[in-house]
Amino acid sequence: MDQGSAFLSTRQRRLAWLGFLLAAVQAPVAAKFSDDSSWLFSVVVALMVATVIIADDGARRRRPAQARSSD
């Protein structure tokens, strides 16, 4: 992969943020209404999606200025 190239499109990035927010909100709700620890799965999914968003953000910041303006 090219150094500094973002791998998520704008639409994919918005969907990733939506998925992160939904998983982050769902975890405490599931913890309140569930007797087992299955709510931890939502926390793990939210952390994985957040990792992808952070990696894409870092790749976007490393792009040259002329590539950023055309996006």
mmCIF file as Biopython writes it, N, C-alpha, C and O atoms, coordinates in Angstrom:
data_model
#
loop_
_atom_site.group_PDB
_atom_site.id
_atom_site.type_symbol
_atom_site.label_atom_id
_atom_site.label_alt_id
_atom_site.label_comp_id
_atom_site.label_asym_id
_atom_site.label_entity_id
_atom_site.label_seq_id
_atom_site.pdbx_PDB_ins_code
_atom_site.Cartn_x
_atom_site.Cartn_y
_atom_site.Cartn_z
_atom_site.occupancy
_atom_site.B_iso_or_equiv
_atom_site.auth_seq_id
_atom_site.auth_asym_id
_atom_site.pdbx_PDB_model_num
ATOM 1   N N  . MET A ? 1  ? 0.848   -1.183  0.000  1.0 0.0 1  A 1 
ATOM 2   C CA . MET A ? 1  ? 0.000   0.000   0.000  1.0 0.0 1  A 1 
ATOM 3   C C  . MET A ? 1  ? 0.886   1.235   0.000  1.0 0.0 1  A 1 
ATOM 4   O O  . MET A ? 1  ? 1.958   1.250   0.604  1.0 0.0 1  A 1 
ATOM 5   N N  . ASP A ? 2  ? 0.432   2.240   -0.669 1.0 0.0 2  A 1 
ATOM 6   C CA . ASP A ? 2  ? 1.175   3.493   -0.770 1.0 0.0 2  A 1 
ATOM 7   C C  . ASP A ? 2  ? 1.201   4.197   0.585  1.0 0.0 2  A 1 
ATOM 8   O O  . ASP A ? 2  ? 0.177   4.290   1.262  1.0 0.0 2  A 1 
ATOM 9   N N  . GLN A ? 3  ? 2.358   4.684   0.970  1.0 0.0 3  A 1 
ATOM 10  C CA . GLN A ? 3  ? 2.492   5.389   2.245  1.0 0.0 3  A 1 
ATOM 11  C C  . GLN A ? 3  ? 1.660   6.661   2.221  1.0 0.0 3  A 1 
ATOM 12  O O  . GLN A ? 3  ? 1.814   7.496   1.330  1.0 0.0 3  A 1 
ATOM 13  N N  . GLY A ? 4  ? 0.780   6.804   3.202  1.0 0.0 4  A 1 
ATOM 14  C CA . GLY A ? 4  ? 0.002   8.022   3.316  1.0 0.0 4  A 1 
ATOM 15  C C  . GLY A ? 4  ? -1.305  8.021   2.556  1.0 0.0 4  A 1 
ATOM 16  O O  . GLY A ? 4  ? -1.955  9.062   2.461  1.0 0.0 4  A 1 
ATOM 17  N N  . SER A ? 5  ? -1.715  6.878   2.008  1.0 0.0 5  A 1 
ATOM 18  C CA . SER A ? 5  ? -2.990  6.861   1.306  1.0 0.0 5  A 1 
ATOM 19  C C  . SER A ? 5  ? -4.083  6.361   2.238  1.0 0.0 5  A 1 
ATOM 20  O O  . SER A ? 5  ? -3.947  5.307   2.859  1.0 0.0 5  A 1 
ATOM 21  N N  . ALA A ? 6  ? -5.152  7.112   2.329  1.0 0.0 6  A 1 
ATOM 22  C CA . ALA A ? 6  ? -6.276  6.723   3.173  1.0 0.0 6  A 1 
ATOM 23  C C  . ALA A ? 6  ? -6.994  5.552   2.505  1.0 0.0 6  A 1 
ATOM 24  O O  . ALA A ? 6  ? -7.068  5.492   1.278  1.0 0.0 6  A 1 
ATOM 25  N N  . PHE A ? 7  ? -7.513  4.643   3.285  1.0 0.0 7  A 1 
ATOM 26  C CA . PHE A ? 7  ? -8.131  3.451   2.717  1.0 0.0 7  A 1 
ATOM 27  C C  . PHE A ? 7  ? -9.646  3.452   2.834  1.0 0.0 7  A 1 
ATOM 28  O O  . PHE A ? 7  ? -10.297 2.560   2.289  1.0 0.0 7  A 1 
ATOM 29  N N  . LEU A ? 8  ? -10.227 4.427   3.528  1.0 0.0 8  A 1 
ATOM 30  C CA . LEU A ? 8  ? -11.679 4.541   3.611  1.0 0.0 8  A 1 
ATOM 31  C C  . LEU A ? 8  ? -12.155 5.736   2.800  1.0 0.0 8  A 1 
ATOM 32  O O  . LEU A ? 8  ? -11.567 6.816   2.844  1.0 0.0 8  A 1 
ATOM 33  N N  . SER A ? 9  ? -13.231 5.517   2.063  1.0 0.0 9  A 1 
ATOM 34  C CA . SER A ? 9  ? -13.835 6.657   1.372  1.0 0.0 9  A 1 
ATOM 35  C C  . SER A ? 9  ? -14.612 7.484   2.398  1.0 0.0 9  A 1 
ATOM 36  O O  . SER A ? 9  ? -14.754 7.072   3.549  1.0 0.0 9  A 1 
ATOM 37  N N  . THR A ? 10 ? -15.102 8.625   1.990  1.0 0.0 10 A 1 
ATOM 38  C CA . THR A ? 10 ? -15.858 9.483   2.897  1.0 0.0 10 A 1 
ATOM 39  C C  . THR A ? 10 ? -17.112 8.773   3.393  1.0 0.0 10 A 1 
ATOM 40  O O  . THR A ? 10 ? -17.455 8.867   4.572  1.0 0.0 10 A 1 
ATOM 41  N N  . ARG A ? 11 ? -17.785 8.076   2.517  1.0 0.0 11 A 1 
ATOM 42  C CA . ARG A ? 11 ? -19.001 7.355   2.910  1.0 0.0 11 A 1 
ATOM 43  C C  . ARG A ? 11 ? -18.667 6.225   3.883  1.0 0.0 11 A 1 
ATOM 44  O O  . ARG A ? 11 ? -19.369 6.033   4.876  1.0 0.0 11 A 1 
ATOM 45  N N  . GLN A ? 12 ? -17.597 5.478   3.601  1.0 0.0 12 A 1 
ATOM 46  C CA . GLN A ? 12 ? -17.204 4.399   4.502  1.0 0.0 12 A 1 
ATOM 47  C C  . GLN A ? 12 ? -16.792 4.935   5.860  1.0 0.0 12 A 1 
ATOM 48  O O  . GLN A ? 12 ? -17.048 4.310   6.889  1.0 0.0 12 A 1 
ATOM 49  N N  . ARG A ? 13 ? -16.154 6.092   5.858  1.0 0.0 13 A 1 
ATOM 50  C CA . ARG A ? 13 ? -15.741 6.707   7.119  1.0 0.0 13 A 1 
ATOM 51  C C  . ARG A ? 13 ? -16.965 7.125   7.946  1.0 0.0 13 A 1 
ATOM 52  O O  . ARG A ? 13 ? -16.974 6.942   9.163  1.0 0.0 13 A 1 
ATOM 53  N N  . ARG A ? 14 ? -17.981 7.678   7.307  1.0 0.0 14 A 1 
ATOM 54  C CA . ARG A ? 14 ? -19.205 8.047   8.017  1.0 0.0 14 A 1 
ATOM 55  C C  . ARG A ? 14 ? -19.915 6.809   8.570  1.0 0.0 14 A 1 
ATOM 56  O O  . ARG A ? 14 ? -20.414 6.828   9.695  1.0 0.0 14 A 1 
ATOM 57  N N  . LEU A ? 15 ? -19.959 5.738   7.782  1.0 0.0 15 A 1 
ATOM 58  C CA . LEU A ? 15 ? -20.569 4.501   8.251  1.0 0.0 15 A 1 
ATOM 59  C C  . LEU A ? 15 ? -19.783 3.890   9.407  1.0 0.0 15 A 1 
ATOM 60  O O  . LEU A ? 15 ? -20.371 3.312   10.320 1.0 0.0 15 A 1 
ATOM 61  N N  . ALA A ? 16 ? -18.460 4.014   9.372  1.0 0.0 16 A 1 
ATOM 62  C CA . ALA A ? 16 ? -17.636 3.515   10.476 1.0 0.0 16 A 1 
ATOM 63  C C  . ALA A ? 16 ? -17.931 4.296   11.755 1.0 0.0 16 A 1 
ATOM 64  O O  . ALA A ? 16 ? -18.028 3.712   12.834 1.0 0.0 16 A 1 
ATOM 65  N N  . TRP A ? 17 ? -18.074 5.613   11.634 1.0 0.0 17 A 1 
ATOM 66  C CA . TRP A ? 17 ? -18.425 6.417   12.805 1.0 0.0 17 A 1 
ATOM 67  C C  . TRP A ? 17 ? -19.802 6.027   13.334 1.0 0.0 17 A 1 
ATOM 68  O O  . TRP A ? 17 ? -19.992 5.935   14.546 1.0 0.0 17 A 1 
ATOM 69  N N  . LEU A ? 18 ? -20.752 5.799   12.451 1.0 0.0 18 A 1 
ATOM 70  C CA . LEU A ? 18 ? -22.085 5.391   12.871 1.0 0.0 18 A 1 
ATOM 71  C C  . LEU A ? 18 ? -22.036 4.034   13.581 1.0 0.0 18 A 1 
ATOM 72  O O  . LEU A ? 18 ? -22.677 3.849   14.615 1.0 0.0 18 A 1 
ATOM 73  N N  . GLY A ? 19 ? -21.278 3.093   13.026 1.0 0.0 19 A 1 
ATOM 74  C CA . GLY A ? 19 ? -21.128 1.789   13.661 1.0 0.0 19 A 1 
ATOM 75  C C  . GLY A ? 19 ? -20.467 1.881   15.020 1.0 0.0 19 A 1 
ATOM 76  O O  . GLY A ? 19 ? -20.865 1.192   15.960 1.0 0.0 19 A 1 
ATOM 77  N N  . PHE A ? 20 ? -19.458 2.731   15.125 1.0 0.0 20 A 1 
ATOM 78  C CA . PHE A ? 20 ? -18.794 2.929   16.407 1.0 0.0 20 A 1 
ATOM 79  C C  . PHE A ? 20 ? -19.768 3.489   17.446 1.0 0.0 20 A 1 
ATOM 80  O O  . PHE A ? 20 ? -19.839 2.993   18.570 1.0 0.0 20 A 1 
ATOM 81  N N  . LEU A ? 21 ? -20.504 4.507   17.067 1.0 0.0 21 A 1 
ATOM 82  C CA . LEU A ? 21 ? -21.445 5.119   18.014 1.0 0.0 21 A 1 
ATOM 83  C C  . LEU A ? 21 ? -22.552 4.153   18.429 1.0 0.0 21 A 1 
ATOM 84  O O  . LEU A ? 21 ? -22.931 4.111   19.600 1.0 0.0 21 A 1 
ATOM 85  N N  . LEU A ? 22 ? -23.069 3.380   17.482 1.0 0.0 22 A 1 
ATOM 86  C CA . LEU A ? 22 ? -24.112 2.417   17.819 1.0 0.0 22 A 1 
ATOM 87  C C  . LEU A ? 22 ? -23.596 1.336   18.763 1.0 0.0 22 A 1 
ATOM 88  O O  . LEU A ? 22 ? -24.281 0.965   19.716 1.0 0.0 22 A 1 
ATOM 89  N N  . ALA A ? 23 ? -22.392 0.829   18.503 1.0 0.0 23 A 1 
ATOM 90  C CA . ALA A ? 23 ? -21.822 -0.206  19.379 1.0 0.0 23 A 1 
ATOM 91  C C  . ALA A ? 23 ? -21.488 0.367   20.750 1.0 0.0 23 A 1 
ATOM 92  O O  . ALA A ? 23 ? -21.661 -0.309  21.764 1.0 0.0 23 A 1 
ATOM 93  N N  . ALA A ? 24 ? -21.012 1.601   20.787 1.0 0.0 24 A 1 
ATOM 94  C CA . ALA A ? 24 ? -20.664 2.223   22.062 1.0 0.0 24 A 1 
ATOM 95  C C  . ALA A ? 24 ? -21.908 2.508   22.905 1.0 0.0 24 A 1 
ATOM 96  O O  . ALA A ? 24 ? -21.847 2.432   24.132 1.0 0.0 24 A 1 
ATOM 97  N N  . VAL A ? 25 ? -23.022 2.831   22.271 1.0 0.0 25 A 1 
ATOM 98  C CA . VAL A ? 25 ? -24.261 3.083   23.003 1.0 0.0 25 A 1 
ATOM 99  C C  . VAL A ? 25 ? -24.923 1.765   23.408 1.0 0.0 25 A 1 
ATOM 100 O O  . VAL A ? 25 ? -25.537 1.673   24.471 1.0 0.0 25 A 1 
ATOM 101 N N  . GLN A ? 26 ? -24.796 0.760   22.565 1.0 0.0 26 A 1 
ATOM 102 C CA . GLN A ? 26 ? -25.453 -0.513  22.828 1.0 0.0 26 A 1 
ATOM 103 C C  . GLN A ? 26 ? -24.829 -1.263  24.000 1.0 0.0 26 A 1 
ATOM 104 O O  . GLN A ? 26 ? -25.532 -1.992  24.700 1.0 0.0 26 A 1 
ATOM 105 N N  . ALA A ? 27 ? -23.538 -1.103  24.231 1.0 0.0 27 A 1 
ATOM 106 C CA . ALA A ? 27 ? -22.840 -1.845  25.293 1.0 0.0 27 A 1 
ATOM 107 C C  . ALA A ? 27 ? -23.407 -1.556  26.688 1.0 0.0 27 A 1 
ATOM 108 O O  . ALA A ? 27 ? -23.741 -2.505  27.398 1.0 0.0 27 A 1 
ATOM 109 N N  . PRO A ? 28 ? -23.530 -0.308  27.109 1.0 0.0 28 A 1 
ATOM 110 C CA . PRO A ? 28 ? -24.083 -0.094  28.451 1.0 0.0 28 A 1 
ATOM 111 C C  . PRO A ? 28 ? -25.559 -0.483  28.576 1.0 0.0 28 A 1 
ATOM 112 O O  . PRO A ? 28 ? -26.007 -0.896  29.645 1.0 0.0 28 A 1 
ATOM 113 N N  . VAL A ? 29 ? -26.309 -0.350  27.483 1.0 0.0 29 A 1 
ATOM 114 C CA . VAL A ? 29 ? -27.713 -0.754  27.510 1.0 0.0 29 A 1 
ATOM 115 C C  . VAL A ? 29 ? -27.807 -2.268  27.688 1.0 0.0 29 A 1 
ATOM 116 O O  . VAL A ? 29 ? -28.618 -2.757  28.475 1.0 0.0 29 A 1 
ATOM 117 N N  . ALA A ? 30 ? -26.975 -3.007  26.953 1.0 0.0 30 A 1 
ATOM 118 C CA . ALA A ? 30 ? -26.977 -4.462  27.082 1.0 0.0 30 A 1 
ATOM 119 C C  . ALA A ? 30 ? -26.478 -4.892  28.454 1.0 0.0 30 A 1 
ATOM 120 O O  . ALA A ? 30 ? -26.958 -5.889  28.995 1.0 0.0 30 A 1 
ATOM 121 N N  . ALA A ? 31 ? -25.539 -4.174  29.020 1.0 0.0 31 A 1 
ATOM 122 C CA . ALA A ? 31 ? -25.022 -4.519  30.349 1.0 0.0 31 A 1 
ATOM 123 C C  . ALA A ? 31 ? -26.101 -4.348  31.409 1.0 0.0 31 A 1 
ATOM 124 O O  . ALA A ? 31 ? -26.148 -5.102  32.381 1.0 0.0 31 A 1 
ATOM 125 N N  . LYS A ? 32 ? -26.957 -3.371  31.225 1.0 0.0 32 A 1 
ATOM 126 C CA . LYS A ? 32 ? -28.021 -3.127  32.213 1.0 0.0 32 A 1 
ATOM 127 C C  . LYS A ? 32 ? -29.085 -4.216  32.183 1.0 0.0 32 A 1 
ATOM 128 O O  . LYS A ? 32 ? -29.603 -4.616  33.225 1.0 0.0 32 A 1 
ATOM 129 N N  . PHE A ? 33 ? -29.410 -4.693  30.980 1.0 0.0 33 A 1 
ATOM 130 C CA . PHE A ? 33 ? -30.511 -5.634  30.838 1.0 0.0 33 A 1 
ATOM 131 C C  . PHE A ? 33 ? -30.071 -7.090  30.695 1.0 0.0 33 A 1 
ATOM 132 O O  . PHE A ? 33 ? -30.920 -7.971  30.559 1.0 0.0 33 A 1 
ATOM 133 N N  . SER A ? 34 ? -28.786 -7.361  30.722 1.0 0.0 34 A 1 
ATOM 134 C CA . SER A ? 34 ? -28.293 -8.724  30.545 1.0 0.0 34 A 1 
ATOM 135 C C  . SER A ? 34 ? -27.599 -9.206  31.810 1.0 0.0 34 A 1 
ATOM 136 O O  . SER A ? 34 ? -26.907 -8.444  32.485 1.0 0.0 34 A 1 
ATOM 137 N N  . ASP A ? 35 ? -27.795 -10.485 32.119 1.0 0.0 35 A 1 
ATOM 138 C CA . ASP A ? 35 ? -27.160 -11.055 33.303 1.0 0.0 35 A 1 
ATOM 139 C C  . ASP A ? 35 ? -25.741 -11.541 33.031 1.0 0.0 35 A 1 
ATOM 140 O O  . ASP A ? 35 ? -24.930 -11.627 33.953 1.0 0.0 35 A 1 
ATOM 141 N N  . ASP A ? 36 ? -25.435 -11.857 31.786 1.0 0.0 36 A 1 
ATOM 142 C CA . ASP A ? 36 ? -24.094 -12.354 31.469 1.0 0.0 36 A 1 
ATOM 143 C C  . ASP A ? 36 ? -23.201 -11.222 30.966 1.0 0.0 36 A 1 
ATOM 144 O O  . ASP A ? 36 ? -23.599 -10.057 30.958 1.0 0.0 36 A 1 
ATOM 145 N N  . SER A ? 37 ? -22.013 -11.576 30.555 1.0 0.0 37 A 1 
ATOM 146 C CA . SER A ? 37 ? -21.041 -10.569 30.100 1.0 0.0 37 A 1 
ATOM 147 C C  . SER A ? 37 ? -20.989 -10.452 28.586 1.0 0.0 37 A 1 
ATOM 148 O O  . SER A ? 37 ? -19.951 -10.086 28.035 1.0 0.0 37 A 1 
ATOM 149 N N  . SER A ? 38 ? -22.074 -10.752 27.909 1.0 0.0 38 A 1 
ATOM 150 C CA . SER A ? 38 ? -22.081 -10.674 26.448 1.0 0.0 38 A 1 
ATOM 151 C C  . SER A ? 38 ? -21.967 -9.238  25.942 1.0 0.0 38 A 1 
ATOM 152 O O  . SER A ? 38 ? -21.661 -9.025  24.769 1.0 0.0 38 A 1 
ATOM 153 N N  . TRP A ? 39 ? -22.204 -8.263  26.794 1.0 0.0 39 A 1 
ATOM 154 C CA . TRP A ? 39 ? -22.081 -6.858  26.396 1.0 0.0 39 A 1 
ATOM 155 C C  . TRP A ? 39 ? -20.629 -6.494  26.078 1.0 0.0 39 A 1 
ATOM 156 O O  . TRP A ? 39 ? -20.373 -5.507  25.390 1.0 0.0 39 A 1 
ATOM 157 N N  . LEU A ? 40 ? -19.679 -7.292  26.579 1.0 0.0 40 A 1 
ATOM 158 C CA . LEU A ? 40 ? -18.269 -7.018  26.280 1.0 0.0 40 A 1 
ATOM 159 C C  . LEU A ? 40 ? -17.968 -7.140  24.791 1.0 0.0 40 A 1 
ATOM 160 O O  . LEU A ? 40 ? -17.044 -6.501  24.288 1.0 0.0 40 A 1 
ATOM 161 N N  . PHE A ? 41 ? -18.747 -7.960  24.086 1.0 0.0 41 A 1 
ATOM 162 C CA . PHE A ? 41 ? -18.557 -8.084  22.639 1.0 0.0 41 A 1 
ATOM 163 C C  . PHE A ? 41 ? -18.770 -6.741  21.953 1.0 0.0 41 A 1 
ATOM 164 O O  . PHE A ? 41 ? -18.033 -6.397  21.029 1.0 0.0 41 A 1 
ATOM 165 N N  . SER A ? 42 ? -19.762 -5.981  22.391 1.0 0.0 42 A 1 
ATOM 166 C CA . SER A ? 42 ? -20.004 -4.650  21.816 1.0 0.0 42 A 1 
ATOM 167 C C  . SER A ? 42 ? -18.834 -3.711  22.072 1.0 0.0 42 A 1 
ATOM 168 O O  . SER A ? 42 ? -18.490 -2.894  21.219 1.0 0.0 42 A 1 
ATOM 169 N N  . VAL A ? 43 ? -18.233 -3.825  23.232 1.0 0.0 43 A 1 
ATOM 170 C CA . VAL A ? 43 ? -17.074 -2.992  23.548 1.0 0.0 43 A 1 
ATOM 171 C C  . VAL A ? 43 ? -15.912 -3.349  22.623 1.0 0.0 43 A 1 
ATOM 172 O O  . VAL A ? 43 ? -15.226 -2.461  22.117 1.0 0.0 43 A 1 
ATOM 173 N N  . VAL A ? 44 ? -15.689 -4.645  22.400 1.0 0.0 44 A 1 
ATOM 174 C CA . VAL A ? 44 ? -14.595 -5.086  21.519 1.0 0.0 44 A 1 
ATOM 175 C C  . VAL A ? 44 ? -14.836 -4.609  20.088 1.0 0.0 44 A 1 
ATOM 176 O O  . VAL A ? 44 ? -13.909 -4.137  19.430 1.0 0.0 44 A 1 
ATOM 177 N N  . VAL A ? 45 ? -16.063 -4.726  19.605 1.0 0.0 45 A 1 
ATOM 178 C CA . VAL A ? 45 ? -16.384 -4.263  18.249 1.0 0.0 45 A 1 
ATOM 179 C C  . VAL A ? 45 ? -16.179 -2.755  18.137 1.0 0.0 45 A 1 
ATOM 180 O O  . VAL A ? 45 ? -15.622 -2.281  17.147 1.0 0.0 45 A 1 
ATOM 181 N N  . ALA A ? 46 ? -16.619 -2.004  19.130 1.0 0.0 46 A 1 
ATOM 182 C CA . ALA A ? 46 ? -16.439 -0.549  19.109 1.0 0.0 46 A 1 
ATOM 183 C C  . ALA A ? 46 ? -14.951 -0.191  19.093 1.0 0.0 46 A 1 
ATOM 184 O O  . ALA A ? 46 ? -14.544 0.731   18.387 1.0 0.0 46 A 1 
ATOM 185 N N  . LEU A ? 47 ? -14.141 -0.912  19.863 1.0 0.0 47 A 1 
ATOM 186 C CA . LEU A ? 47 ? -12.703 -0.640  19.870 1.0 0.0 47 A 1 
ATOM 187 C C  . LEU A ? 47 ? -12.052 -0.985  18.536 1.0 0.0 47 A 1 
ATOM 188 O O  . LEU A ? 47 ? -11.149 -0.278  18.088 1.0 0.0 47 A 1 
ATOM 189 N N  . MET A ? 48 ? -12.498 -2.058  17.900 1.0 0.0 48 A 1 
ATOM 190 C CA . MET A ? 48 ? -11.937 -2.413  16.589 1.0 0.0 48 A 1 
ATOM 191 C C  . MET A ? 48 ? -12.289 -1.373  15.538 1.0 0.0 48 A 1 
ATOM 192 O O  . MET A ? 48 ? -11.437 -0.995  14.733 1.0 0.0 48 A 1 
ATOM 193 N N  . VAL A ? 49 ? -13.530 -0.906  15.533 1.0 0.0 49 A 1 
ATOM 194 C CA . VAL A ? 49 ? -13.947 0.120   14.572 1.0 0.0 49 A 1 
ATOM 195 C C  . VAL A ? 49 ? -13.200 1.423   14.849 1.0 0.0 49 A 1 
ATOM 196 O O  . VAL A ? 49 ? -12.793 2.116   13.916 1.0 0.0 49 A 1 
ATOM 197 N N  . ALA A ? 50 ? -13.020 1.757   16.116 1.0 0.0 50 A 1 
ATOM 198 C CA . ALA A ? 50 ? -12.271 2.972   16.465 1.0 0.0 50 A 1 
ATOM 199 C C  . ALA A ? 50 ? -10.830 2.877   15.986 1.0 0.0 50 A 1 
ATOM 200 O O  . ALA A ? 50 ? -10.255 3.873   15.547 1.0 0.0 50 A 1 
ATOM 201 N N  . THR A ? 51 ? -10.242 1.688   16.067 1.0 0.0 51 A 1 
ATOM 202 C CA . THR A ? 51 ? -8.869  1.499   15.585 1.0 0.0 51 A 1 
ATOM 203 C C  . THR A ? 51 ? -8.779  1.752   14.085 1.0 0.0 51 A 1 
ATOM 204 O O  . THR A ? 51 ? -7.821  2.368   13.618 1.0 0.0 51 A 1 
ATOM 205 N N  . VAL A ? 52 ? -9.763  1.285   13.331 1.0 0.0 52 A 1 
ATOM 206 C CA . VAL A ? 52 ? -9.777  1.518   11.884 1.0 0.0 52 A 1 
ATOM 207 C C  . VAL A ? 52 ? -9.933  3.009   11.583 1.0 0.0 52 A 1 
ATOM 208 O O  . VAL A ? 52 ? -9.264  3.533   10.692 1.0 0.0 52 A 1 
ATOM 209 N N  . ILE A ? 53 ? -10.802 3.688   12.311 1.0 0.0 53 A 1 
ATOM 210 C CA . ILE A ? 53 ? -11.010 5.124   12.096 1.0 0.0 53 A 1 
ATOM 211 C C  . ILE A ? 53 ? -9.723  5.893   12.402 1.0 0.0 53 A 1 
ATOM 212 O O  . ILE A ? 53 ? -9.350  6.802   11.660 1.0 0.0 53 A 1 
ATOM 213 N N  . ILE A ? 54 ? -9.050  5.532   13.488 1.0 0.0 54 A 1 
ATOM 214 C CA . ILE A ? 54 ? -7.808  6.212   13.862 1.0 0.0 54 A 1 
ATOM 215 C C  . ILE A ? 54 ? -6.720  5.951   12.829 1.0 0.0 54 A 1 
ATOM 216 O O  . ILE A ? 54 ? -5.967  6.862   12.484 1.0 0.0 54 A 1 
ATOM 217 N N  . ALA A ? 55 ? -6.623  4.720   12.329 1.0 0.0 55 A 1 
ATOM 218 C CA . ALA A ? 55 ? -5.616  4.400   11.304 1.0 0.0 55 A 1 
ATOM 219 C C  . ALA A ? 55 ? -5.887  5.169   10.022 1.0 0.0 55 A 1 
ATOM 220 O O  . ALA A ? 55 ? -4.955  5.678   9.398  1.0 0.0 55 A 1 
ATOM 221 N N  . ASP A ? 56 ? -7.154  5.262   9.620  1.0 0.0 56 A 1 
ATOM 222 C CA . ASP A ? 56 ? -7.495  6.016   8.413  1.0 0.0 56 A 1 
ATOM 223 C C  . ASP A ? 56 ? -7.207  7.501   8.603  1.0 0.0 56 A 1 
ATOM 224 O O  . ASP A ? 56 ? -6.730  8.166   7.684  1.0 0.0 56 A 1 
ATOM 225 N N  . ASP A ? 57 ? -7.495  8.015   9.785  1.0 0.0 57 A 1 
ATOM 226 C CA . ASP A ? 57 ? -7.216  9.424   10.075 1.0 0.0 57 A 1 
ATOM 227 C C  . ASP A ? 57 ? -5.715  9.703   9.985  1.0 0.0 57 A 1 
ATOM 228 O O  . ASP A ? 57 ? -5.298  10.723  9.435  1.0 0.0 57 A 1 
ATOM 229 N N  . GLY A ? 58 ? -4.924  8.807   10.519 1.0 0.0 58 A 1 
ATOM 230 C CA . GLY A ? 58 ? -3.469  8.979   10.437 1.0 0.0 58 A 1 
ATOM 231 C C  . GLY A ? 58 ? -2.972  8.929   9.002  1.0 0.0 58 A 1 
ATOM 232 O O  . GLY A ? 58 ? -2.061  9.670   8.634  1.0 0.0 58 A 1 
ATOM 233 N N  . ALA A ? 59 ? -3.566  8.060   8.188  1.0 0.0 59 A 1 
ATOM 234 C CA . ALA A ? 59 ? -3.180  7.976   6.779  1.0 0.0 59 A 1 
ATOM 235 C C  . ALA A ? 59 ? -3.590  9.245   6.034  1.0 0.0 59 A 1 
ATOM 236 O O  . ALA A ? 59 ? -2.858  9.714   5.163  1.0 0.0 59 A 1 
ATOM 237 N N  . ARG A ? 60 ? -4.741  9.796   6.365  1.0 0.0 60 A 1 
ATOM 238 C CA . ARG A ? 60 ? -5.180  11.039  5.717  1.0 0.0 60 A 1 
ATOM 239 C C  . ARG A ? 60 ? -4.260  12.206  6.075  1.0 0.0 60 A 1 
ATOM 240 O O  . ARG A ? 60 ? -3.991  13.062  5.233  1.0 0.0 60 A 1 
ATOM 241 N N  . ARG A ? 61 ? -3.782  12.243  7.303  1.0 0.0 61 A 1 
ATOM 242 C CA . ARG A ? 61 ? -2.910  13.348  7.725  1.0 0.0 61 A 1 
ATOM 243 C C  . ARG A ? 61 ? -1.545  13.288  7.063  1.0 0.0 61 A 1 
ATOM 244 O O  . ARG A ? 61 ? -0.890  14.319  6.912  1.0 0.0 61 A 1 
ATOM 245 N N  . ARG A ? 62 ? -1.103  12.103  6.664  1.0 0.0 62 A 1 
ATOM 246 C CA . ARG A ? 62 ? 0.217   11.954  6.039  1.0 0.0 62 A 1 
ATOM 247 C C  . ARG A ? 62 ? 0.194   12.214  4.548  1.0 0.0 62 A 1 
ATOM 248 O O  . ARG A ? 62 ? 1.247   12.250  3.911  1.0 0.0 62 A 1 
ATOM 249 N N  . ARG A ? 63 ? -1.005  12.398  3.972  1.0 0.0 63 A 1 
ATOM 250 C CA . ARG A ? 63 ? -1.073  12.661  2.536  1.0 0.0 63 A 1 
ATOM 251 C C  . ARG A ? 63 ? -0.512  14.037  2.218  1.0 0.0 63 A 1 
ATOM 252 O O  . ARG A ? 63 ? -0.605  14.951  3.037  1.0 0.0 63 A 1 
ATOM 253 N N  . PRO A ? 64 ? 0.068   14.189  1.038  1.0 0.0 64 A 1 
ATOM 254 C CA . PRO A ? 64 ? 0.545   15.519  0.626  1.0 0.0 64 A 1 
ATOM 255 C C  . PRO A ? 64 ? -0.618  16.498  0.494  1.0 0.0 64 A 1 
ATOM 256 O O  . PRO A ? 64 ? -1.761  16.089  0.294  1.0 0.0 64 A 1 
ATOM 257 N N  . ALA A ? 65 ? -0.323  17.782  0.606  1.0 0.0 65 A 1 
ATOM 258 C CA . ALA A ? 65 ? -1.354  18.829  0.591  1.0 0.0 65 A 1 
ATOM 259 C C  . ALA A ? 65 ? -2.122  18.833  -0.715 1.0 0.0 65 A 1 
ATOM 260 O O  . ALA A ? 65 ? -3.335  19.041  -0.691 1.0 0.0 65 A 1 
ATOM 261 N N  . GLN A ? 66 ? -1.482  18.614  -1.853 1.0 0.0 66 A 1 
ATOM 262 C CA . GLN A ? 66 ? -2.186  18.647  -3.136 1.0 0.0 66 A 1 
ATOM 263 C C  . GLN A ? 66 ? -3.149  17.478  -3.261 1.0 0.0 66 A 1 
ATOM 264 O O  . GLN A ? 66 ? -4.182  17.625  -3.916 1.0 0.0 66 A 1 
ATOM 265 N N  . ALA A ? 67 ? -2.866  16.333  -2.671 1.0 0.0 67 A 1 
ATOM 266 C CA . ALA A ? 67 ? -3.787  15.203  -2.722 1.0 0.0 67 A 1 
ATOM 267 C C  . ALA A ? 67 ? -4.991  15.447  -1.843 1.0 0.0 67 A 1 
ATOM 268 O O  . ALA A ? 67 ? -6.089  14.996  -2.168 1.0 0.0 67 A 1 
ATOM 269 N N  . ARG A ? 68 ? -4.813  16.156  -0.727 1.0 0.0 68 A 1 
ATOM 270 C CA . ARG A ? 68 ? -5.918  16.468  0.173  1.0 0.0 68 A 1 
ATOM 271 C C  . ARG A ? 68 ? -6.925  17.407  -0.478 1.0 0.0 68 A 1 
ATOM 272 O O  . ARG A ? 68 ? -8.132  17.252  -0.292 1.0 0.0 68 A 1 
ATOM 273 N N  . SER A ? 69 ? -6.437  18.374  -1.235 1.0 0.0 69 A 1 
ATOM 274 C CA . SER A ? 69 ? -7.334  19.362  -1.835 1.0 0.0 69 A 1 
ATOM 275 C C  . SER A ? 69 ? -8.221  18.756  -2.925 1.0 0.0 69 A 1 
ATOM 276 O O  . SER A ? 69 ? -9.310  19.272  -3.175 1.0 0.0 69 A 1 
ATOM 277 N N  . SER A ? 70 ? -7.793  17.691  -3.568 1.0 0.0 70 A 1 
ATOM 278 C CA . SER A ? 70 ? -8.597  17.070  -4.618 1.0 0.0 70 A 1 
ATOM 279 C C  . SER A ? 70 ? -9.635  16.121  -4.067 1.0 0.0 70 A 1 
ATOM 280 O O  . SER A ? 70 ? -10.482 15.649  -4.826 1.0 0.0 70 A 1 
ATOM 281 N N  . ASP A ? 71 ? -9.610  15.814  -2.766 1.0 0.0 71 A 1 
ATOM 282 C CA . ASP A ? 71 ? -10.555 14.872  -2.156 1.0 0.0 71 A 1 
ATOM 283 C C  . ASP A ? 71 ? -11.850 15.478  -1.778 1.0 0.0 71 A 1 
ATOM 284 O O  . ASP A ? 71 ? -12.725 14.787  -1.257 1.0 0.0 71 A 1 
#
